[in-house]
Amino acid sequence: MKFLHTREKGSTTTLAERLGVSRKTVERYLSGASKKPQKRLQAALVKETEAEWQPQVKAQARQRAATSAGLVISCRAYFGFGPEGTSDAGRVSDLSVAFSPSHADAILAAQQTGATDSDLHELVAEAIADAYFRQGGGGRAGLKVEFKDVEWLNLSF
């Protein structure tokens, strides 16, 4: 109740309308006179709190990933960067790779602007290539990694 009251900028009237209860009911919970809401009010509190809280938490996690923490990608997909018959030939693999905040920022920005799966796969492929296949530079600095037939993909902050 206090969280939602804060989000409504201290307006008990607006909060009461949002929850479908009287202003007096909101005031009783805020003062501590009432402590255990009825089922209908409890459901409204849960719904409204989740609606306010989750976007805020997700935004903070995205900001942290894009500026300092980076992301971890876990996936099962086809990876290839060498000719058939060599040890670098493509194959389906499970990978879990942590990568830089700069790649995280690019992927999250594209995701927020409505990029297609194809666009996102290109960004993920580049991130995986840098973090996993090109690590340490060496002779693989210009390596182009093929990333397709994605079975599953998870992003973790």
C-alpha positions as CSV (number, residue, x, y, z in Angstrom):
1,M,0.0,0.0,0.0
2,K,2.8,2.4,0.9
3,F,4.7,1.7,-2.3
4,L,1.5,2.4,-4.4
5,H,0.8,5.5,-2.3
6,T,4.2,6.8,-3.2
7,R,3.7,6.0,-6.9
8,E,0.4,8.0,-6.8
9,K,2.4,11.0,-5.3
10,G,0.6,10.7,-2.0
11,S,-2.9,10.9,-3.3
12,T,-5.1,8.6,-1.3
13,T,-8.1,9.4,-3.5
14,T,-6.3,8.4,-6.7
15,L,-5.0,5.2,-5.0
16,A,-8.5,4.3,-3.7
17,E,-9.9,4.7,-7.2
18,R,-7.1,2.6,-8.7
19,L,-7.7,-0.2,-6.1
20,G,-11.5,0.0,-6.2
21,V,-11.9,0.9,-2.5
22,S,-12.8,3.9,-0.5
23,R,-10.3,6.6,0.5
24,K,-10.9,5.7,4.2
25,T,-9.8,2.1,3.5
26,V,-6.6,3.3,2.0
27,E,-6.0,5.6,5.0
28,R,-6.6,2.7,7.4
29,Y,-4.0,0.6,5.8
30,L,-1.5,3.4,5.6
31,S,-1.9,4.3,9.2
32,G,-1.6,0.6,10.3
33,A,-5.1,0.4,11.7
34,S,-5.9,-2.3,9.2
35,K,-3.3,-4.9,8.3
36,K,-4.8,-7.9,6.4
37,P,-6.7,-7.0,3.2
38,Q,-9.7,-8.9,2.0
39,K,-9.1,-11.2,-1.1
40,R,-10.3,-8.6,-3.6
41,L,-8.1,-5.9,-2.2
42,Q,-5.2,-8.2,-1.9
43,A,-5.5,-9.2,-5.5
44,A,-5.7,-5.6,-6.6
45,L,-2.6,-4.7,-4.5
46,V,-0.6,-7.6,-6.0
47,K,-1.7,-6.7,-9.6
48,E,-1.0,-3.0,-9.2
49,T,2.3,-3.5,-7.4
50,E,3.6,-5.9,-10.1
51,A,2.5,-3.4,-12.8
52,E,4.6,-0.7,-11.1
53,W,7.5,-2.7,-9.8
54,Q,8.5,-5.0,-12.7
55,P,9.2,-2.3,-15.3
56,Q,11.3,-0.5,-12.8
57,V,13.3,-3.6,-11.8
58,K,13.8,-4.5,-15.5
59,A,15.0,-1.0,-16.4
60,Q,17.5,-1.0,-13.6
61,A,18.8,-4.5,-14.6
62,R,19.1,-3.4,-18.3
63,Q,20.9,-0.2,-17.2
64,R,23.4,-2.2,-15.1
65,A,24.0,-4.7,-17.9
66,A,24.6,-2.0,-20.5
67,T,27.0,0.0,-18.3
68,S,28.9,-2.3,-16.1
69,A,27.8,-5.9,-15.6
70,G,27.3,-7.1,-19.2
71,L,25.1,-10.1,-20.0
72,V,25.3,-13.8,-20.1
73,I,23.9,-15.6,-23.1
74,S,23.1,-19.3,-23.0
75,C,22.0,-20.9,-26.2
76,R,21.8,-24.0,-28.4
77,A,22.4,-23.1,-32.0
78,Y,24.5,-23.9,-35.1
79,F,27.9,-22.2,-34.9
80,G,30.3,-22.4,-37.8
81,F,33.4,-20.5,-39.0
82,G,35.4,-22.9,-41.0
83,P,35.2,-25.2,-44.0
84,E,33.5,-28.6,-43.7
85,G,35.9,-31.4,-42.8
86,T,38.0,-29.2,-40.5
87,S,37.9,-28.9,-36.7
88,D,36.4,-25.4,-37.3
89,A,33.4,-26.8,-39.3
90,G,30.0,-25.8,-38.1
91,R,28.0,-27.8,-35.6
92,V,25.2,-27.5,-33.1
93,S,26.6,-26.5,-29.7
94,D,25.4,-25.4,-26.3
95,L,27.2,-22.3,-25.1
96,S,27.0,-20.1,-22.1
97,V,29.0,-16.9,-22.6
98,A,29.5,-13.7,-20.6
99,F,30.1,-10.7,-22.7
100,S,30.8,-7.0,-22.5
101,P,28.5,-4.1,-21.5
102,S,29.0,-2.6,-25.0
103,H,27.5,-5.7,-26.6
104,A,24.8,-5.8,-23.9
105,D,23.9,-2.2,-24.7
106,A,23.6,-2.8,-28.4
107,I,21.4,-6.0,-27.9
108,L,19.2,-4.4,-25.3
109,A,18.7,-1.2,-27.3
110,A,17.8,-3.2,-30.4
111,Q,15.4,-5.3,-28.4
112,Q,13.7,-2.2,-27.0
113,T,13.3,-0.6,-30.4
114,G,11.5,-3.7,-31.8
115,A,14.3,-5.4,-33.7
116,T,13.5,-8.6,-35.5
117,D,14.8,-12.0,-34.4
118,S,17.1,-11.9,-37.4
119,D,18.6,-8.5,-36.3
120,L,19.0,-9.7,-32.8
121,H,20.7,-13.0,-33.9
122,E,23.3,-10.9,-35.8
123,L,24.1,-8.9,-32.7
124,V,24.2,-12.0,-30.5
125,A,26.4,-13.7,-33.1
126,E,28.9,-10.8,-33.0
127,A,28.9,-10.8,-29.2
128,I,29.5,-14.5,-29.0
129,A,32.2,-14.3,-31.6
130,D,34.0,-11.6,-29.6
131,A,33.6,-13.2,-26.2
132,Y,34.1,-16.9,-27.1
133,F,35.6,-17.5,-30.6
134,R,37.9,-14.5,-30.9
135,Q,39.0,-14.3,-27.3
136,G,42.6,-13.2,-27.0
137,G,42.6,-11.9,-30.6
138,G,45.5,-13.6,-32.2
139,G,44.9,-14.8,-35.8
140,R,41.2,-14.8,-35.3
141,A,40.6,-11.1,-35.1
142,G,38.6,-10.9,-38.3
143,L,36.8,-14.2,-37.8
144,K,33.2,-14.3,-39.1
145,V,31.0,-16.6,-37.1
146,E,27.9,-18.2,-38.5
147,F,25.0,-18.3,-36.0
148,K,21.8,-20.0,-37.1
149,D,19.2,-22.6,-36.4
150,V,18.7,-21.3,-32.9
151,E,16.9,-23.9,-30.8
152,W,16.8,-21.8,-27.6
153,L,18.4,-18.6,-26.3
154,N,18.4,-17.1,-22.8
155,L,19.7,-13.7,-21.8
156,S,20.7,-13.2,-18.1
157,F,21.5,-9.9,-16.4
